[in-house]
Amino acid sequence: MAILDILKYPDEALKQVSEPVELFDDQLQNFLVDLEETMWAGPGGVGIAAPQVGCFKRIAIVDVSSKPKIKHNGCMILINPEIKTWEGMKIGREGCMSVPDYTGNVIRAEKITLQACNAQGELIDYECTGYEARAVQHELDHLDGLLFLDRLVSRRTDLFKRKVYKK
């Protein structure tokens, strides 16, 4: 197990589009363990995508279960994910381990359904709402080379200096 280095904005690699996962082998399983450990090591982390650690495969992990009173699906290993439907739009504040100094207001769907493979390659259907839906959309953007900065309506009015986290 290892905590992986996070790529930080403005690293050009963060703009790279990720490739689908084809092999569900021991190497993938080990990477997933490291990726999840890296997510939990970050301040306030509820999600991480493989491109954030320099692995350009369509892999993300989202787990909002540490947030009280939030409806959730537990720890979701999302491999080759695809959002199938989305409903309602709402502005919300987002942060990112790859953009550690800022947060921003981003418009996202309030409810989504998606399909993704789990760690064993089995296709799973998910329904996500609220905060969890936002976190999933945020992480899946990384797989397409997008940061929340790319979704701001205005950098002048929707970008904010981040509070300092206490560890």
Backbone hydrogen bonds in HBPLUS format (Angstrom, degrees):
<---DONOR---> <-ACCEPTOR-->    atom                        ^
c    i                          cat <-CA-CA->   ^        H-A-AA   ^      H-
h    n   atom  resd res      DA  || num        DHA   H-A  angle D-A-AA Bond
n    s   type  num  typ     dist DA aas  dist angle  dist       angle   num
A0007-LEU N   A0052-GLN O   2.66 MM  45  5.32 169.1  1.67 159.1 163.1     1
A0011-ASP N   A0008-LYS O   2.85 MM   3  5.77 163.1  1.88 132.3 136.9     2
A0009-TYR N   A0098-SER O   2.74 MM  89  5.80 166.9  1.75 166.9 162.4     3
A0014-LEU N   A0011-ASP O   3.14 MM   3  5.94 155.8  2.20 120.2 125.4     4
A0015-LYS N   A0012-GLU O   3.00 MM   3  5.66 165.5  2.02 120.0 124.8     5
A0016-GLN N   A0013-ALA O   3.01 MM   3  5.41 166.7  2.02 117.6 121.3     6
A0018-SER N   A0143-LEU O   2.90 MM 125  5.20 177.8  1.90 151.6 152.0     7
A0019-GLU N   A0056-PHE O   2.93 MM  37  6.19 166.5  1.95 136.2 132.0     8
A0058-ARG N   A0019-GLU O   2.84 MM  39  5.75 136.0  2.04 151.2 150.3     9
A0029-GLN N   A0025-ASP O   3.08 MM   4  6.45 160.4  2.12 150.1 155.7    10
A0030-ASN N   A0026-ASP O   2.92 MM   4  6.16 161.6  1.95 154.2 157.9    11
A0031-PHE N   A0027-GLN O   3.01 MM   4  6.21 156.5  2.07 143.9 150.8    12
A0032-LEU N   A0028-LEU O   2.88 MM   4  6.16 157.7  1.93 155.6 161.3    13
A0033-VAL N   A0029-GLN O   3.17 MM   4  6.48 151.5  2.26 145.1 151.9    14
A0034-ASP N   A0030-ASN O   3.12 MM   4  6.45 163.1  2.15 150.8 154.6    15
A0035-LEU N   A0031-PHE O   2.78 MM   4  6.00 158.1  1.82 155.2 162.3    16
A0036-GLU N   A0032-LEU O   2.96 MM   4  6.08 164.5  1.99 147.6 151.2    17
A0037-GLU N   A0033-VAL O   3.02 MM   4  6.20 159.9  2.06 147.2 153.2    18
A0038-THR N   A0034-ASP O   2.90 MM   4  6.09 151.5  1.99 145.6 153.4    19
A0039-MET N   A0035-LEU O   2.97 MM   4  6.28 150.7  2.06 146.2 154.1    20
A0040-TRP N   A0036-GLU O   3.07 MM   4  6.40 163.6  2.10 154.7 157.2    21
A0041-ALA N   A0037-GLU O   3.04 MM   4  6.20 134.1  2.26 138.7 151.2    22
A0042-GLY N   A0039-MET O   3.27 MM   3  5.63 148.2  2.38 105.5 113.8    23
A0063-ASP N   A0046-VAL O   2.82 MM  17  5.17 165.8  1.84 145.6 149.9    24
A0048-ILE N   A0061-ILE O   2.93 MM  13  5.44 148.7  2.03 151.4 158.6    25
A0061-ILE N   A0048-ILE O   2.83 MM  13  5.44 160.4  1.86 163.8 169.3    26
A0052-GLN N   A0049-ALA O   2.92 MM   3  5.65 148.2  2.02 123.1 131.9    27
A0050-ALA N   A0059-ILE O   2.90 MM   9  5.40 169.0  1.91 148.9 151.6    28
A0053-VAL N   A0050-ALA O   2.97 MM   3  5.60 160.3  2.01 120.3 126.3    29
A0055-CYS N   A0050-ALA O   3.13 MM   5  5.09 161.2  2.17 134.7 129.5    30
A0054-GLY N   A0051-PRO O   3.08 MM   3  4.83 165.2  2.11 104.4 105.5    31
A0059-ILE N   A0057-LYS O   2.85 MM   2  5.67 127.6  2.13 112.1  96.0    32
A0080-ASN N   A0058-ARG O   2.75 MM  22  5.02 168.9  1.76 153.5 156.3    33
A0060-ALA N   A0078-LEU O   2.86 MM  18  5.09 147.3  1.97 140.7 150.9    34
A0078-LEU N   A0060-ALA O   2.77 MM  18  5.09 167.7  1.78 168.4 166.5    35
A0062-VAL N   A0076-MET O   3.05 MM  14  5.26 155.8  2.11 142.4 150.1    36
A0076-MET N   A0062-VAL O   2.81 MM  14  5.26 175.2  1.81 161.3 159.7    37
A0067-LYS N   A0064-VAL O   3.01 MM   3  5.71 165.6  2.03 123.1 127.9    38
A0079-ILE N   A0117-CYS O   2.98 MM  38  4.86 153.5  2.05 147.3 150.0    39
A0117-CYS N   A0079-ILE O   2.81 MM  38  4.86 167.7  1.82 155.0 150.6    40
A0082-GLU N   A0115-GLN O   2.79 MM  33  5.40 145.4  1.91 157.2 167.6    41
A0115-GLN N   A0082-GLU O   2.97 MM  33  5.40 156.2  2.03 144.9 150.5    42
A0084-LYS N   A0113-THR O   2.74 MM  29  5.49 157.0  1.79 139.3 147.1    43
A0085-THR N   A0113-THR O   3.39 MM  28  5.21 160.5  2.43 127.4 131.2    44
A0113-THR N   A0085-THR O   3.01 MM  28  5.21 150.6  2.10 135.8 137.6    45
A0087-GLU N   A0111-LYS O   2.78 MM  24  5.14 146.2  1.89 150.7 157.1    46
A0110-GLU N   A0087-GLU O   2.98 MM  23  6.04 131.5  2.22 146.2 159.6    47
A0111-LYS N   A0087-GLU O   3.18 MM  24  5.14 149.5  2.27 147.2 147.5    48
A0110-GLU N   A0088-GLY O   2.94 MM  22  5.23 144.6  2.07 116.7 124.9    49
A0090-LYS N   A0108-ARG O   2.89 MM  18  5.62 152.9  1.96 153.5 161.4    50
A0108-ARG N   A0090-LYS O   2.99 MM  18  5.62 162.8  2.02 147.4 148.5    51
A0092-GLY N   A0106-VAL O   2.97 MM  14  5.54 149.1  2.06 139.8 147.9    52
A0106-VAL N   A0092-GLY O   2.87 MM  14  5.54 163.2  1.90 153.7 155.5    53
A0094-GLU N   A0104-GLY O   2.79 MM  10  5.40 152.5  1.86 147.6 155.9    54
A0104-GLY N   A0094-GLU O   2.87 MM  10  5.40 149.8  1.96 145.6 155.6    55
A0099-VAL N   A0096-CYS O   3.00 MM   3  5.11 154.4  2.07 104.3 112.6    56
A0102-TYR N   A0099-VAL O   3.45 MM   3  6.09 170.6  2.46 121.1 123.7    57
A0162-ARG N   A0101-ASP O   2.82 MM  61  5.18 172.2  1.83 127.5 126.9    58
A0103-THR N   A0160-PHE O   2.85 MM  57  5.26 151.5  1.93 147.9 156.7    59
A0160-PHE N   A0103-THR O   2.81 MM  57  5.26 169.0  1.82 157.5 156.8    60
A0105-ASN N   A0158-ASP O   2.89 MM  53  5.09 148.6  1.99 138.6 148.7    61
A0130-GLY N   A0110-GLU O   2.78 MM  20  5.10 131.9  2.01 154.7 158.5    62
A0112-ILE N   A0128-CYS O   2.89 MM  16  5.38 162.6  1.92 154.6 160.1    63
A0128-CYS N   A0112-ILE O   2.90 MM  16  5.38 168.4  1.92 156.3 160.3    64
A0114-LEU N   A0126-TYR O   2.99 MM  12  5.32 156.6  2.05 141.5 147.1    65
A0126-TYR N   A0114-LEU O   2.83 MM  12  5.32 161.9  1.87 158.9 161.5    66
A0116-ALA N   A0124-ILE O   3.02 MM   8  5.50 153.1  2.09 149.8 158.5    67
A0124-ILE N   A0116-ALA O   2.76 MM   8  5.50 162.9  1.79 151.8 156.6    68
A0118-ASN N   A0122-GLU O   2.87 MM   4  5.48 143.9  2.00 140.7 150.3    69
A0121-GLY N   A0118-ASN O   2.98 MM   3  5.27 162.5  2.01 113.1 118.7    70
A0133-ALA N   A0129-THR O   3.31 MM   4  4.78 161.2  2.35 101.5 104.8    71
A0134-ARG N   A0130-GLY O   3.02 MM   4  6.36 156.2  2.08 152.8 160.1    72
A0135-ALA N   A0131-TYR O   2.93 MM   4  6.20 160.2  1.97 150.8 155.9    73
A0136-VAL N   A0132-GLU O   2.95 MM   4  6.19 161.1  1.98 153.6 158.1    74
A0137-GLN N   A0133-ALA O   3.02 MM   4  6.24 167.9  2.04 150.8 153.9    75
A0138-HIS N   A0134-ARG O   2.94 MM   4  6.12 158.5  1.98 151.4 157.7    76
A0139-GLU N   A0135-ALA O   3.00 MM   4  6.25 166.0  2.02 152.2 155.0    77
A0140-LEU N   A0136-VAL O   2.89 MM   4  6.07 163.5  1.91 157.1 162.1    78
A0141-ASP N   A0137-GLN O   3.02 MM   4  6.17 141.9  2.17 142.2 151.3    79
A0142-HIS N   A0139-GLU O   3.07 MM   3  5.41 128.2  2.35 103.3 115.4    80
A0143-LEU N   A0140-LEU O   3.05 MM   3  5.26 131.8  2.29 101.3 113.7    81
A0144-ASP N   A0141-ASP O   2.89 MM   3  5.27 147.9  1.99 110.3 120.4    82
A0146-LEU N   A0141-ASP O   3.00 MM   5  5.02 163.7  2.03 134.6 132.8    83
A0145-GLY N   A0142-HIS O   3.10 MM   3  5.00 163.5  2.13 107.3 108.2    84
A0150-ASP N   A0147-LEU O   2.89 MM   3  5.42 144.0  2.02 113.7 123.0    85
A0151-ARG N   A0148-PHE O   2.95 MM   3  5.18 152.5  2.03 107.2 116.1    86
A0158-ASP N   A0154-SER O   2.81 MM   4  5.48 149.1  1.90 151.3 159.2    87
